[in-house]
Amino acid sequence: MNIDQLHAFLHVAELGSQSRAAERLHVTQPALSRRLRELEASLGVALFRRTGRGVALTPAGAELRRRAAPLVGELDRLAQDLAADSGVLRGEVRLATPPSVGVELAGEVVAQMRSEHPEVKLCVSVALTGEIREGLLRGELDLGVLYHPVASAQLHTEPLFREELALVSRPSQQPGSEGVPVSLREALGLPLILPARQHGLRALLELHALRLGLVLDVVVEANSLRLLSDLVSRGLGHTLLPARAVQDELRAGRLCTTRLRGSGLRRESVLCSSRDRPLAASALEVAARIRREARKQRTTRRG
């Protein structure tokens, strides 16, 4: 068993696909498959089983993933920190963000890192908040942007920004008169298109509905921001989002927003990392740039 084999194993376990893992690791698929076979041979157990969509972990594979991820992460951080002592940042930083924040926040940070620290490899993914939280806890991610509250004492959190939520509708289905706010009770009583329950936005809205004695009428669950906004633009229901998340559709006239009267309904985004695994120098640099970019975006919005 060696570190290259464990890296290959952990990436396949995370992505559920040998081809995607090979692409991320910049190796050929036969080379990656060979590493996995050698690892299974050295352990004497099967680590994966084939599924219709790729591969899934066997019970032995799940146990290896649970115990190997923190060990490999610690070795990676050691290598990165030793390199940083020589004045060069390198290594891999794994970052995940929710769909509505990913492009705007992570895109600028990735561009900066590629320009100033080209030896650092950034693996950026877009996922639901529940998946990001689990990835951080399992050691598969270094940094994640989540929606507060995070509901895990094992994660360190830093506030990034708050965004006011608005009702998003097809223009022909906007409730009331244009420019006139609606109450949160009215908005939550409409047919809604929302992400699944493990998404932070859904959890926030479910909580407010419970406080108002309402049961949300979720007509469609859509975990993709693009799909969600498309379904709303087709008139299949309404949703609640920060206006920034659908700014292109607003400019094109496909969607419109209605302010929520007196609700103070805001979504807070926080930067998270594991309390159990200290960040390597390269990940600390990425975190610092995320904080700076968030401050810049807050200033832009106020302006």
C-alpha positions as CSV (number, residue, x, y, z in Angstrom):
1,M,0.0,0.0,0.0
2,N,1.4,3.4,-0.9
3,I,0.2,7.1,-1.0
4,D,-0.5,7.1,-4.7
5,Q,-2.8,4.1,-4.4
6,L,-4.6,5.7,-1.5
7,H,-5.0,9.0,-3.4
8,A,-6.5,7.1,-6.3
9,F,-8.8,5.2,-4.0
10,L,-10.0,8.3,-2.2
11,H,-10.7,10.3,-5.4
12,V,-12.7,7.4,-6.9
13,A,-14.6,7.0,-3.7
14,E,-15.5,10.7,-3.7
15,L,-16.4,11.0,-7.4
16,G,-17.9,7.5,-7.9
17,S,-16.1,7.3,-11.3
18,Q,-12.7,6.0,-12.3
19,S,-12.7,8.2,-15.4
20,R,-13.4,11.4,-13.5
21,A,-10.9,10.5,-10.8
22,A,-8.2,9.9,-13.5
23,E,-9.0,13.2,-15.1
24,R,-8.7,15.0,-11.7
25,L,-5.4,13.3,-10.9
26,H,-4.0,13.9,-14.4
27,V,-3.3,10.2,-14.9
28,T,-4.6,7.7,-17.5
29,Q,-7.5,5.5,-16.6
30,P,-5.4,2.3,-17.0
31,A,-2.8,3.7,-14.6
32,L,-5.4,4.6,-12.1
33,S,-7.1,1.2,-12.4
34,R,-3.7,-0.5,-11.9
35,R,-3.2,1.4,-8.6
36,L,-6.7,0.3,-7.4
37,R,-6.0,-3.3,-8.3
38,E,-2.7,-3.2,-6.5
39,L,-4.3,-1.7,-3.4
40,E,-7.0,-4.4,-3.4
41,A,-4.4,-7.1,-3.8
42,S,-2.3,-5.8,-1.0
43,L,-5.3,-5.6,1.3
44,G,-6.9,-8.9,0.1
45,V,-10.4,-7.3,-0.2
46,A,-12.6,-5.7,-2.9
47,L,-13.0,-2.0,-2.3
48,F,-15.6,-1.2,-5.0
49,R,-18.6,-2.7,-6.7
50,R,-19.9,-1.6,-10.1
51,T,-23.2,0.2,-10.4
52,G,-25.2,1.5,-13.3
53,R,-23.7,5.0,-12.7
54,G,-20.1,4.0,-12.0
55,V,-18.7,2.4,-8.8
56,A,-19.7,2.3,-5.2
57,L,-17.8,1.4,-2.0
58,T,-18.0,-2.1,-0.5
59,P,-18.2,-2.3,3.3
60,A,-14.4,-2.8,3.4
61,G,-14.0,0.2,1.0
62,A,-16.2,2.4,3.3
63,E,-14.0,1.5,6.3
64,L,-10.8,2.2,4.4
65,R,-12.2,5.6,3.3
66,R,-13.2,6.5,6.9
67,R,-9.7,5.7,8.3
68,A,-7.5,6.6,5.4
69,A,-8.9,10.0,4.5
70,P,-7.5,11.8,7.6
71,L,-4.2,10.1,7.4
72,V,-3.7,11.0,3.7
73,G,-4.9,14.5,4.4
74,E,-2.3,14.9,7.2
75,L,0.5,13.7,4.9
76,D,-0.6,16.1,2.1
77,R,-0.6,19.0,4.6
78,L,2.8,18.1,5.8
79,A,4.2,18.1,2.3
80,Q,2.5,21.5,1.6
81,D,3.8,23.0,4.8
82,L,7.3,21.9,4.1
83,A,7.1,23.4,0.6
84,A,5.7,26.7,2.1
85,D,8.7,26.9,4.4
86,S,10.8,27.3,1.2
87,G,8.6,30.1,0.1
88,V,6.6,28.2,-2.5
89,L,2.9,27.2,-2.0
90,R,2.0,23.9,-3.7
91,G,-0.3,21.0,-3.2
92,E,-4.0,20.4,-3.6
93,V,-6.8,22.4,-2.0
94,R,-10.3,21.0,-2.2
95,L,-13.1,23.6,-2.0
96,A,-16.9,23.2,-2.4
97,T,-19.6,25.8,-2.6
98,P,-23.4,25.8,-3.0
99,P,-24.6,26.5,-6.6
100,S,-25.7,30.1,-5.9
101,V,-22.3,31.2,-4.6
102,G,-19.9,29.1,-6.5
103,V,-19.3,31.0,-9.8
104,E,-19.1,34.5,-8.3
105,L,-17.1,33.8,-5.2
106,A,-14.9,30.9,-6.1
107,G,-14.3,32.0,-9.7
108,E,-12.3,35.1,-8.7
109,V,-10.3,33.2,-6.1
110,V,-9.4,30.5,-8.5
111,A,-8.2,33.0,-11.1
112,Q,-6.0,34.8,-8.4
113,M,-4.5,31.5,-7.2
114,R,-3.7,30.3,-10.8
115,S,-2.0,33.6,-11.5
116,E,0.0,34.0,-8.3
117,H,0.4,30.4,-7.0
118,P,0.4,28.2,-10.0
119,E,1.9,25.2,-8.1
120,V,-1.4,25.0,-6.0
121,K,-3.9,22.7,-7.6
122,L,-7.5,23.7,-6.8
123,C,-10.3,21.2,-6.9
124,V,-13.6,23.2,-6.8
125,S,-16.9,21.5,-6.7
126,V,-20.5,22.6,-6.5
127,A,-22.7,20.7,-4.1
128,L,-25.6,20.9,-1.7
129,T,-24.8,22.1,1.8
130,G,-25.5,18.7,3.3
131,E,-23.0,17.1,1.0
132,I,-20.4,19.8,1.7
133,R,-20.8,19.4,5.4
134,E,-20.3,15.6,5.1
135,G,-17.3,16.1,2.9
136,L,-15.6,18.3,5.4
137,L,-16.4,15.9,8.3
138,R,-15.0,13.0,6.3
139,G,-11.8,14.8,5.4
140,E,-12.6,14.9,1.7
141,L,-12.7,18.7,1.6
142,D,-10.4,21.3,3.0
143,L,-12.8,24.3,2.8
144,G,-16.5,24.6,2.2
145,V,-19.0,27.5,2.0
146,L,-22.2,26.6,3.9
147,Y,-25.3,28.4,4.9
148,H,-25.6,29.1,8.6
149,P,-26.6,27.4,10.9
150,V,-24.1,24.6,10.1
151,A,-25.3,22.3,12.9
152,S,-21.9,20.6,13.6
153,A,-19.6,21.4,16.5
154,Q,-16.8,19.7,14.5
155,L,-16.6,22.5,12.0
156,H,-15.0,25.9,12.4
157,T,-17.1,28.6,10.8
158,E,-16.4,32.2,9.8
159,P,-19.2,34.5,8.5
160,L,-18.7,35.7,4.9
161,F,-21.9,37.7,4.0
162,R,-25.6,37.9,4.5
163,E,-28.1,38.1,1.6
164,E,-31.8,39.1,1.8
165,L,-34.1,36.6,0.2
166,A,-36.8,37.6,-2.2
167,L,-39.7,35.8,-3.8
168,V,-38.8,34.9,-7.3
169,S,-41.5,34.4,-9.9
170,R,-42.4,34.3,-13.6
171,P,-43.3,38.0,-14.4
172,S,-46.9,37.0,-15.4
173,Q,-47.3,35.2,-12.1
174,Q,-45.9,37.9,-9.7
175,P,-48.3,38.1,-6.8
176,G,-49.9,41.5,-6.1
177,S,-48.8,44.7,-7.8
178,E,-45.3,45.2,-9.2
179,G,-43.0,46.7,-6.6
180,V,-45.4,46.0,-3.7
181,P,-43.9,43.7,-1.1
182,V,-45.7,40.6,0.1
183,S,-45.6,39.0,3.6
184,L,-43.5,36.0,4.3
185,R,-46.7,34.1,5.1
186,E,-48.1,34.9,1.6
187,A,-44.8,33.9,0.0
188,L,-44.5,30.6,1.8
189,G,-48.1,29.8,1.1
190,L,-47.5,29.7,-2.7
191,P,-46.6,26.6,-4.8
192,L,-42.9,26.5,-4.4
193,I,-39.9,25.0,-6.3
194,L,-37.1,24.3,-3.8
195,P,-34.0,22.2,-3.3
196,A,-34.1,19.0,-1.4
197,R,-34.3,19.0,2.4
198,Q,-30.5,18.5,2.9
199,H,-30.0,21.9,1.3
200,G,-29.5,24.8,3.7
201,L,-32.0,27.1,1.9
202,R,-34.8,24.5,2.2
203,A,-34.0,23.9,5.9
204,L,-34.2,27.7,6.5
205,L,-37.6,28.0,4.8
206,E,-39.0,24.9,6.5
207,L,-38.0,26.5,9.9
208,H,-39.8,29.8,9.1
209,A,-42.8,27.9,7.8
210,L,-43.0,25.9,11.1
211,R,-42.9,29.1,13.1
212,L,-45.8,30.4,11.1
213,G,-47.7,27.2,11.4
214,L,-47.5,26.5,7.7
215,V,-46.6,23.4,5.7
216,L,-44.7,24.2,2.5
217,D,-46.4,23.3,-0.8
218,V,-43.2,22.1,-2.6
219,V,-44.5,21.1,-6.1
220,V,-41.0,20.3,-7.5
221,E,-37.6,19.6,-5.9
222,A,-34.7,20.9,-8.0
223,N,-31.2,20.7,-6.7
224,S,-29.6,22.6,-9.6
225,L,-29.9,26.4,-9.5
226,R,-30.2,26.5,-13.3
227,L,-33.0,24.0,-13.3
228,L,-34.7,25.7,-10.5
229,S,-34.8,29.1,-12.2
230,D,-35.8,27.5,-15.5
231,L,-38.8,25.8,-13.9
232,V,-39.9,29.0,-12.2
233,S,-39.5,30.9,-15.5
234,R,-41.9,28.3,-17.1
235,G,-44.5,29.2,-14.5
236,L,-44.5,25.9,-12.6
237,G,-44.1,27.6,-9.2
238,H,-42.2,30.2,-7.2
239,T,-39.0,30.1,-5.2
240,L,-37.1,32.2,-2.7
241,L,-33.5,33.2,-3.4
242,P,-31.2,36.2,-3.2
243,A,-31.8,38.4,-6.3
244,R,-28.1,38.0,-7.1
245,A,-28.5,34.3,-7.7
246,V,-30.8,34.9,-10.7
247,Q,-29.5,38.3,-11.9
248,D,-29.0,37.1,-15.5
249,E,-32.7,35.9,-15.7
250,L,-33.8,39.2,-14.1
251,R,-32.0,41.2,-16.7
252,A,-33.5,39.1,-19.5
253,G,-37.0,39.6,-18.1
254,R,-37.6,35.8,-17.6
255,L,-37.9,36.2,-13.9
256,C,-38.9,39.0,-11.4
257,T,-38.5,39.4,-7.7
258,T,-40.9,40.6,-5.0
259,R,-39.5,41.9,-1.7
260,L,-40.7,40.2,1.5
261,R,-42.5,42.7,3.8
262,G,-40.9,43.1,7.3
263,S,-39.6,39.5,7.4
264,G,-35.9,40.2,7.7
265,L,-35.4,36.8,6.0
266,R,-31.7,36.6,5.3
267,R,-29.3,33.8,4.4
268,E,-25.9,33.9,5.9
269,S,-23.0,32.2,4.1
270,V,-20.1,30.9,6.2
271,L,-16.6,29.6,5.4
272,C,-16.1,26.2,7.1
273,S,-13.2,23.9,7.8
274,S,-12.7,20.9,10.1
275,R,-11.7,21.5,13.6
276,D,-9.9,18.1,13.7
277,R,-7.7,18.8,10.7
278,P,-5.6,22.0,10.6
279,L,-5.4,23.6,7.2
280,A,-2.2,23.5,5.2
281,A,-0.5,26.7,4.1
282,S,-2.0,26.6,0.7
283,A,-5.5,26.1,2.1
284,L,-5.0,29.0,4.5
285,E,-4.1,31.2,1.5
286,V,-7.2,30.2,-0.3
287,A,-9.3,30.8,2.8
288,A,-7.8,34.3,3.2
289,R,-8.6,35.1,-0.4
290,I,-12.2,33.9,0.0
291,R,-12.6,36.2,3.0
292,R,-11.2,39.2,1.0
293,E,-13.4,38.4,-2.0
294,A,-16.5,38.2,0.3
295,R,-15.6,41.6,1.8
296,K,-15.3,43.1,-1.6
297,Q,-18.7,41.7,-2.7
298,R,-20.3,43.0,0.5
299,T,-18.9,46.5,-0.3
300,T,-20.1,46.2,-3.9
301,R,-23.6,45.3,-2.8
302,R,-23.9,48.1,-0.3
303,G,-22.6,50.5,-3.0
